[in-house]
Amino acid sequence: MRKTNRTRLVRRLVQLGFATFILVAAVRHSLGSEHLPSTDAFCPFGAVETLWQLASTGTFVSKTHPSNLLVGIGLLLGALLAGPSFCGWICPFGALNDLLTWIRKRLRLPEVRVPGRLDRVLTLGRYVTLVGILYATIATATLWFADYDPYRTIFSLSWLFEFDWLAHWPAYVIALSVIAGGLLIPRFWCRYLCPQSAILSLLQRISPLKVRRNAATCVDCKRCDRACPTRLNVSTTAAVKGNCIGCLECVDACPVQDTLTVNLGRPKAEVKEGM
């Protein structure tokens, strides 16, 4: 329990730190000068959206900046080396989703359990969102998704400083729908709609760093499955892939030491047996 609490505390502090950084940037941009960086400048997905225009014309899509490219490269390298840790430790939207789950549990609201087959189909929505956004961005040469992006709507704090229902009601409706979904389904946006999650889910498949399970010492208690916020079947896999967000909740929930480990090769317990 001490190990579990320590890991969770560190992750929460890291999430809080990055979320605070983004919110402070939004406040400074809204109250200070338009020349100060907004939340758009720190979004790694902006690098993906502007990549085609940058490669074809040498210019950035409006509302994107070289900082997006730098953050995007950092995310790419991080995903290749450390898998999906960005989603579980750094992304402010991921932190918001975890907060919504905490609120649901405190209010004792029922969790909506999506059937396994339907859940797998719905996860494809991330790739539909990704392809749609890239197509619209290339076709219009503008940051098309910015007007509807729930991350931007919420964390730019425009709803606080420049609320205008008539002009921005589609963005507000989408943001409120995503919040409602996250309140009922853990990591709703991340699992089913996030275009950045779609990219990271592909990159983590080639990342050498994964949560790995030693089948020889696994007692099949399913605690890891119940702890996983993205409802992965950790107890039946050798290496966790797909929707993993690197939160380590499954590792902390496992009652058998070194059965679930984060490493580059075989599980620690399996290595010991082979020695």
C-alpha distance (Angstrom), angle and dihedral (degrees) to the residues before:
residue distance angle dihedral
M1 . . .
R2 3.79 . .
K3 3.81 90.4 .
T4 3.80 91.0 47.7
N5 3.78 93.7 49.3
R6 3.81 92.4 46.4
T7 3.82 94.2 51.3
R8 3.79 92.5 45.6
L9 3.81 92.0 47.2
V10 3.80 92.6 51.6
R11 3.80 91.4 48.5
R12 3.80 92.2 48.7
L13 3.80 91.3 49.9
V14 3.80 91.6 50.0
Q15 3.81 90.8 48.4
L16 3.80 91.1 47.9
G17 3.80 91.2 49.8
F18 3.80 94.9 53.4
A19 3.82 93.6 41.6
T20 3.80 89.6 50.9
F21 3.80 90.9 49.8
I22 3.82 91.5 53.6
L23 3.81 93.5 45.2
V24 3.81 92.4 48.8
A25 3.81 89.4 50.5
A26 3.81 89.4 51.1
V27 3.80 92.6 50.3
R28 3.81 92.7 47.4
H29 3.78 90.9 48.9
S30 3.81 92.8 48.5
L31 3.80 97.5 43.7
G32 3.77 100.0 29.8
S33 3.74 125.8 38.9
E34 3.77 134.8 -36.9
H35 3.78 86.1 -126.4
L36 3.81 89.9 68.6
P37 3.82 113.0 91.7
S38 3.79 116.5 -93.3
T39 3.80 128.2 -154.9
D40 3.83 87.9 -86.6
A41 3.80 90.5 67.8
F42 3.81 92.5 60.3
C43 3.81 98.7 45.3
P44 3.82 111.6 111.0
F45 3.80 91.3 -160.7
G46 3.80 87.4 66.6
A47 3.80 87.0 71.7
V48 3.80 90.2 59.0
E49 3.80 92.5 47.4
T50 3.81 94.8 50.1
L51 3.82 97.0 39.4
W52 3.83 96.8 92.5
Q53 3.80 95.1 49.4
L54 3.80 91.5 43.1
A55 3.80 91.2 52.6
S56 3.81 95.1 43.7
T57 3.82 102.6 38.4
G58 3.79 105.7 11.8
T59 3.82 91.4 -121.2
F60 3.79 133.4 107.9
V61 3.79 124.9 -115.8
S62 3.81 110.3 -106.8
K63 3.84 113.0 -83.7
T64 3.81 91.8 23.4
H65 3.77 124.3 102.4
P66 3.83 141.3 -173.7
S67 3.82 85.7 -95.0
N68 3.81 88.4 66.9
L69 3.78 88.7 55.8
L70 3.80 92.7 50.0
V71 3.80 93.0 47.4
G72 3.81 90.0 45.5
I73 3.81 92.1 52.6
G74 3.79 89.2 48.5
L75 3.80 90.2 51.5
L76 3.81 91.2 48.4
L77 3.79 93.2 51.6
G78 3.79 91.4 43.4
A79 3.81 92.0 50.8
L80 3.79 92.2 49.2
L81 3.81 91.9 49.5
A82 3.80 103.9 32.1
G83 3.79 104.1 21.7
P84 3.81 118.5 -139.9
S85 3.81 98.5 -12.1
F86 3.81 91.7 122.0
C87 3.81 91.0 67.9
G88 3.79 95.4 48.3
W89 3.79 100.6 37.3
I90 3.81 112.3 21.2
C91 3.81 114.3 23.5
P92 3.84 109.8 99.5
F93 3.80 90.6 -151.5
G94 3.79 88.8 55.5
A95 3.81 88.8 51.6
L96 3.82 89.3 51.7
N97 3.80 90.3 51.8
D98 3.81 90.6 51.3
L99 3.81 89.1 49.2
L100 3.80 90.2 52.8
T101 3.81 90.2 52.2
W102 3.81 89.7 50.6
I103 3.82 90.2 50.5
R104 3.80 91.5 49.4
K105 3.78 91.2 52.8
R106 3.80 92.2 46.8
L107 3.80 91.1 50.4
R108 3.82 89.6 43.5
L109 3.76 92.1 -127.9
P110 3.81 116.4 165.3
E111 3.78 117.6 -101.3
V112 3.79 116.0 -127.5
R113 3.81 107.4 -126.3
V114 3.79 110.4 -153.8
P115 3.84 111.8 -150.2
G116 3.78 112.8 -107.8
R117 3.80 98.2 -113.4
L118 3.80 93.0 46.0
D119 3.80 90.3 46.1
R120 3.80 90.9 56.2
V121 3.80 90.9 49.9
L122 3.81 93.1 47.8
T123 3.82 91.9 52.7
L124 3.81 86.7 66.8
G125 3.80 86.4 68.3
R126 3.81 88.2 81.0
Y127 3.80 90.6 63.7
V128 3.81 92.0 46.1
T129 3.81 88.9 52.6
L130 3.81 91.2 47.1
V131 3.81 94.9 50.2
G132 3.82 92.2 43.8
I133 3.80 93.5 51.1
L134 3.80 94.1 46.6
Y135 3.80 92.4 47.4
A136 3.82 93.3 49.2
T137 3.81 92.1 45.1
I138 3.80 93.4 51.2
A139 3.82 92.7 43.5
T140 3.81 95.3 49.5
A141 3.84 99.1 30.3
T142 3.81 87.0 -136.6
L143 3.77 135.5 103.1
W144 3.80 88.1 -97.8
F145 3.79 97.0 173.1
A146 3.81 93.5 54.8
D147 3.80 92.0 85.7
Y148 3.81 91.6 55.9
D149 3.81 104.2 28.3
P150 3.83 107.5 123.0
Y151 3.80 90.9 -156.8
R152 3.80 91.0 56.8
T153 3.79 93.0 41.8
I154 3.80 93.0 53.4
F155 3.80 103.5 35.2
S156 3.80 99.0 38.3
L157 3.84 85.7 64.2
S158 3.81 89.5 -141.7
W159 3.80 87.6 138.2
L160 3.80 87.4 61.6
F161 3.80 100.9 43.0
E162 3.81 103.1 27.1
F163 3.79 107.3 20.8
D164 3.80 111.2 177.4
W165 3.79 114.6 162.5
L166 3.81 96.1 -177.0
A167 3.80 93.9 52.2
H168 3.80 99.6 38.8
W169 3.79 106.3 24.7
P170 3.86 94.1 122.8
A171 3.81 90.0 56.9
Y172 3.81 92.1 46.6
V173 3.82 92.4 48.7
I174 3.81 91.8 49.6
A175 3.82 92.4 47.4
L176 3.81 92.7 48.4
S177 3.81 90.8 47.0
V178 3.80 91.2 51.7
I179 3.82 90.6 48.5
A180 3.81 90.8 49.4
G181 3.80 90.2 48.5
G182 3.81 91.4 49.4
L183 3.78 90.2 50.5
L184 3.81 91.7 57.6
I185 3.82 102.3 29.9
P186 3.83 120.3 40.6
R187 3.81 111.4 -115.3
F188 3.82 91.4 -3.8
W189 3.81 95.5 166.5
C190 3.79 94.4 41.5
R191 3.81 94.3 49.8
Y192 3.77 101.4 42.9
L193 3.81 113.7 17.7
C194 3.82 115.2 17.0
P195 3.84 110.4 114.6
Q196 3.79 91.7 -162.0
S197 3.80 89.5 54.3
A198 3.81 88.1 55.2
I199 3.79 90.7 57.5
L200 3.79 94.2 44.6
S201 3.81 92.6 48.3
L202 3.81 87.8 59.9
L203 3.80 94.9 44.4
Q204 3.79 94.1 49.3
R205 3.80 90.0 60.1
I206 3.80 88.9 69.0
S207 3.80 95.2 36.9
P208 3.82 111.1 110.1
L209 3.81 92.3 -146.2
K210 3.80 112.1 81.9
V211 3.78 142.7 143.3
R212 3.80 103.0 -98.9
R213 3.79 130.1 -166.5
N214 3.78 126.5 -144.9
A215 3.81 104.0 -143.5
A216 3.81 91.6 -164.8
T217 3.81 93.7 65.3
C218 3.81 98.7 31.2
V219 3.82 112.0 115.2
D220 3.81 93.6 -164.1
C221 3.80 93.8 -123.6
K222 3.83 91.8 145.5
R223 3.81 92.3 -139.0
C224 3.79 89.6 129.2
D225 3.80 91.0 54.8
R226 3.79 92.2 51.3
A227 3.82 92.3 46.8
C228 3.82 95.2 50.5
P229 3.83 109.4 102.1
T230 3.81 91.6 -155.2
R231 3.82 92.4 49.0
L232 3.81 97.5 -120.0
N233 3.80 118.8 168.6
V234 3.78 93.9 -119.0
S235 3.82 92.6 162.6
T236 3.81 93.0 65.3
T237 3.79 102.0 43.9
A238 3.78 134.8 80.4
A239 3.82 94.6 -147.7
V240 3.80 124.6 16.8
K241 3.81 112.9 -121.7
G242 3.79 139.1 147.5
N243 3.80 112.2 49.5
C244 3.81 96.0 12.3
I245 3.81 112.2 138.7
G246 3.82 96.8 -171.8
C247 3.81 94.2 -116.9
L248 3.85 92.4 138.5
E249 3.81 92.0 -140.6
C250 3.81 89.1 131.5
V251 3.80 92.4 51.5
D252 3.79 91.7 50.2
A253 3.82 92.2 46.8
C254 3.81 94.8 52.9
P255 3.84 110.2 104.8
V256 3.82 95.2 -159.0
Q257 3.78 115.5 77.8
D258 3.81 116.8 -117.0
T259 3.80 93.9 1.6
L260 3.78 91.8 112.8
T261 3.78 112.6 33.9
V262 3.79 139.0 160.1
N263 3.78 110.0 -126.3
L264 3.79 146.8 122.8
G265 3.79 98.2 -103.7
R266 3.77 139.4 5.5
P267 3.83 120.9 -4.5
K268 3.79 113.9 -84.0
A269 3.80 93.7 -115.3
E270 3.81 91.1 51.1
V271 3.80 91.1 51.7
K272 3.83 90.5 51.8
E273 3.81 91.3 52.1
G274 3.79 91.5 51.5
M275 3.81 93.6 52.1
